[in-house]
Amino acid sequence: MPPHPSLVSPLTIGTHTLPNRLFVAPMAGVTDRPFRMLCKSLGAGYAVSEMVTSRKDLWHSLKTSRRANHAGESAPISVQIAGTDAAMMAEAAAYNIDRGAQIIDINMGCPAKKVCNKWAGSALMQDEPLALEIIEAVVAACAPHGVPVTLKMRTGWSLHNKNAERIARAAESAGIAMLTVHGRTREQGYKGQAEYDTIAAVKAAVRVPVVANGDISTPEKALAVMRHTGADAVMIGRAAQGQPWIFGDIAHFAEHGRHRARPLTLEVRRWLLDHLHDHHGLYGEFAGVRTARKHIGWAVRALPGGEAFRAHMNTLDQVDEQTRAVSDFFEQLSLQHPRLPAHAPQQDPTDAPEGERALCVAN
């Protein structure tokens, strides 16, 4: 496949210039600050936070306070908000701006029943007047601060109700600065295959940047989706789990038309240990060790001895034990494999650990 250098060219959102067009998708329980920083350090040009609720009574919870912690994160800091009430969503935008958000993203893409049963996430696509009311309120709240507002949505609620193009036009008129479209309906959840014709139609219908999302797991697929849709950028979710260097892989392929070498095994060890250090620092020992298990599991599951190590690692409950075990595993692996062996195909989204699939793992 010939190169596609536009993927590694800058893109502007409001007053922010992104270094490339390779984005990290917001994923609950995954794209916390340490993971976003890791992906950015390995080639991602932009990352959106886990969704923050618009419910004011939950803002002081430990979960929300962690999600609103952006200490040390490189700009621009993008925070996704979710809710069903326009005034509450506007207030949530202001709350997050006060805590460092430089871009606000509205969640109309999450298909999880926990979210959709409250008519948030992709359920809002069923109520276009309410969706537009929320967009207008959030844009109005962000405008005095010079903060652009973006929108992430699906192709529609169901196969027979694909209204992404209509919502995109209304959102652009209301002041949305960028649109991301996941190539599935809410009805599909994460099943079946993403389709990109609707994303192409949205791109043709608006002038603001459009981002393509869904099933982008290889450099070849990233370039093919860009060419098919005419999108301005691609957003990657599950494929970054366990291999956050995929952004650098795609950038190299887009620029040179060929794959780069697999990463050195000891480099991967260093990246993972740095990530664990940041992760443990954010969550503390008890929660940090346990929530880090999924990241470690994704990194090792397709490697020689990975499943046995994963089972052992899940019995460890102290930071130093977990860190030492990861370090030793990759050091031993490097003796036989100086470069990391190729991963198996990505996990099925229904195989998400620790109940995360109920919270928009691949939003």
Residue pairs with C-beta under 8 A, 6 or more apart in sequence:
1 220
1 223
1 224
1 253
1 257
2 257
3 253
3 254
3 255
3 256
3 257
4 223
4 226
4 227
4 254
5 254
5 255
6 21
6 226
6 254
7 20
7 21
7 22
7 222
7 223
7 226
7 233
7 234
7 250
7 251
7 254
7 255
8 20
8 21
8 22
8 251
8 254
8 255
9 20
9 21
10 17
10 18
10 19
10 20
11 17
11 18
11 20
11 21
11 45
11 209
11 232
11 233
12 18
13 76
13 103
13 148
13 150
13 177
13 178
13 209
14 103
14 146
14 147
14 148
14 177
15 146
15 148
16 75
16 76
16 102
16 103
16 148
18 45
18 46
18 76
19 45
20 43
20 44
20 45
20 251
21 45
21 232
21 233
21 234
22 43
22 44
22 45
22 46
22 222
22 233
22 234
22 236
22 247
22 250
22 251
23 44
23 45
23 46
23 47
23 48
23 180
23 211
23 233
23 234
23 235
23 236
24 31
24 35
24 36
24 39
24 40
24 44
24 46
24 47
24 48
24 235
24 236
24 237
24 240
24 247
25 31
25 48
25 213
25 235
25 236
25 237
25 240
25 362
25 363
26 48
26 49
26 50
26 51
26 80
26 105
26 107
26 152
26 360
26 363
27 50
27 237
27 238
27 356
27 360
27 361
27 362
27 363
28 50
28 51
28 110
28 356
28 359
28 360
28 361
28 363
29 50
29 291
29 294
29 354
29 356
29 359
29 361
30 50
30 241
30 294
30 356
30 361
31 47
31 48
31 49
31 50
32 49
32 50
32 66
32 67
32 279
32 282
33 49
33 66
33 69
33 70
33 71
33 72
33 73
33 278
33 282
34 275
34 278
34 279
34 281
34 282
35 244
35 275
35 279
35 295
36 47
36 49
36 73
37 72
37 73
37 74
37 278
38 244
38 271
38 274
38 275
38 278
39 47
39 240
39 244
39 247
40 47
40 74
41 271
42 244
42 245
42 247
42 248
42 271
43 245
43 246
43 247
43 248
43 249
43 250
43 251
44 240
44 244
44 247
45 233
45 247
46 76
46 78
46 233
47 78
48 78
48 79
48 80
48 105
48 152
49 67
49 77
49 78
49 79
49 80
50 67
50 80
51 80
51 81
51 82
51 107
51 110
51 360
51 363
52 64
52 67
52 68
52 79
52 80
52 81
52 82
52 92
52 96
53 59
53 64
53 81
53 82
53 83
53 92
54 81
54 82
54 83
54 84
54 85
54 88
54 89
54 91
54 92
55 83
55 88
56 88
56 91
56 92
56 95
58 64
59 65
59 68
59 95
66 282
66 283
67 79
68 79
68 95
68 96
68 99
68 100
69 99
69 282
70 77
70 99
70 100
70 101
73 100
75 102
76 102
76 103
77 100
77 101
77 102
77 103
78 101
78 102
78 103
78 104
78 105
78 150
79 96
79 101
79 103
79 104
79 105
80 104
80 105
80 106
80 107
80 152
81 89
81 92
81 93
81 96
81 104
81 105
81 106
81 107
81 138
82 106
82 107
82 110
82 115
82 120
82 121
83 89
83 92
83 120
83 134
84 118
84 119
84 120
84 124
84 130
84 134
85 134
86 130
86 133
86 134
86 136
86 137
86 138
87 137
89 106
89 134
89 137
89 138
90 137
90 138
90 140
90 141
91 141
93 101
93 104
93 138
93 141
93 142
93 147
93 149
94 141
94 145
96 104
97 104
97 142
97 145
97 147
101 147
102 147
103 147
103 148
103 149
103 150
103 177
104 138
104 142
104 147
104 148
104 149
104 150
105 149
105 150
105 151
105 152
105 180
106 134
106 135
106 138
106 149
106 150
106 151
106 152
107 115
107 120
107 121
107 152
107 360
107 363
108 121
108 122
108 124
108 125
108 131
108 151
108 152
108 153
108 154
108 167
109 121
109 122
109 152
109 153
109 154
109 180
109 182
109 213
109 360
109 363
110 116
110 120
110 121
110 122
110 360
110 363
111 121
111 122
111 154
111 184
111 186
111 188
111 189
111 190
111 360
112 121
112 357
112 358
112 359
112 360
113 358
114 358
114 359
115 121
115 123
115 359
115 360
116 122
116 123
116 186
117 123
119 126
119 127
119 130
121 186
121 360
122 153
122 154
122 157
122 186
123 157
123 186
124 130
124 131
124 134
125 131
125 153
125 154
125 156
125 157
125 161
125 163
125 164
125 167
125 186
126 157
126 161
128 163
128 166
128 167
128 170
131 167
131 170
132 167
132 170
132 171
132 174
135 149
135 151
135 170
135 171
135 174
135 175
135 176
136 174
136 175
138 149
139 149
139 174
139 175
139 176
142 148
142 149
143 175
148 177
148 178
149 175
149 176
149 177
150 176
150 177
150 178
150 179
150 180
151 171
151 176
151 178
151 179
151 180
152 179
152 180
152 181
152 182
152 213
152 363
153 164
153 167
153 168
153 179
153 180
153 181
153 182
154 164
154 181
154 182
154 184
154 185
154 186
155 162
155 164
155 181
155 182
155 183
155 184
155 185
155 195
155 198
155 199
156 162
156 163
156 164
156 185
156 186
156 198
157 163
157 185
157 186
157 187
158 185
158 186
158 187
159 185
159 187
161 185
162 185
162 198
164 181
164 198
164 199
164 201
164 202
165 198
165 201
165 202
165 205
168 179
168 181
168 202
168 205
168 206
168 210
169 205
169 206
171 179
172 179
172 206
172 207
172 208
176 208
177 208
177 209
178 208
178 209
178 210
178 211
179 202
179 206
179 208
179 209
179 210
179 211
180 210
180 211
180 212
180 213
180 235
181 198
181 199
181 202
181 210
181 211
181 212
181 213
182 194
182 213
182 214
182 363
183 194
183 195
183 196
183 198
183 199
183 212
183 213
183 214
183 215
184 190
184 192
184 194
184 195
184 214
190 349
190 350
190 357
190 361
190 362
193 215
194 213
194 214
194 215
196 212
196 214
196 225
196 228
196 229
199 210
199 212
199 225
199 229
199 231
200 228
200 229
200 230
200 231
202 210
203 210
203 229
203 230
203 231
203 232
204 230
209 232
209 233
210 229
210 230
210 231
210 232
211 231
211 232
211 233
211 234
211 235
212 225
212 226
212 229
212 231
212 233
212 234
212 235
213 234
213 235
213 236
213 237
215 221
216 222
216 225
216 234
216 235
216 236
216 239
217 236
217 238
217 239
217 246
217 346
218 239
219 249
219 250
219 252
219 253
219 254
219 259
220 253
222 234
222 236
222 250
222 253
222 254
223 250
223 253
223 254
225 231
225 234
226 234
234 250
236 246
236 247
236 250
237 361
237 362
237 363
238 346
238 347
238 349
238 361
238 362
239 246
239 346
240 246
240 247
241 295
241 298
241 346
241 347
242 295
242 297
242 298
242 299
242 300
242 301
242 302
242 343
243 298
243 299
243 343
244 271
245 263
245 268
245 271
248 260
249 259
249 260
252 258
252 259
252 260
253 259
253 260
261 339
262 339
262 340
262 341
262 342
263 339
263 340
264 334
264 338
264 339
264 340
265 330
265 333
265 334
265 337
265 338
265 339
265 340
266 330
266 331
266 334
268 299
268 330
268 340
269 326
269 327
269 330
269 331
269 334
272 295
272 296
272 299
272 326
272 330
273 323
273 326
273 327
275 295
276 292
276 295
276 296
276 322
276 323
276 326
277 323
279 288
279 291
279 292
279 295
280 288
280 289
280 292
280 319
280 323
281 288
282 288
283 291
283 292
285 318
285 319
286 317
288 319
289 316
289 317
289 318
289 319
289 322
290 317
291 354
292 322
293 313
293 314
293 353
293 354
294 353
294 354
294 356
296 310
296 313
296 322
296 326
297 310
297 313
297 314
297 353
298 347
300 306
300 309
300 310
300 313
300 329
301 307
301 310
301 344
301 347
302 341
302 342
302 343
302 344
303 333
303 340
303 341
303 343
304 333
304 336
304 337
304 341
305 329
305 333
309 325
309 329
312 325
313 322
313 325
313 326
316 322
316 325
349 357
349 361
349 362
350 357
352 361
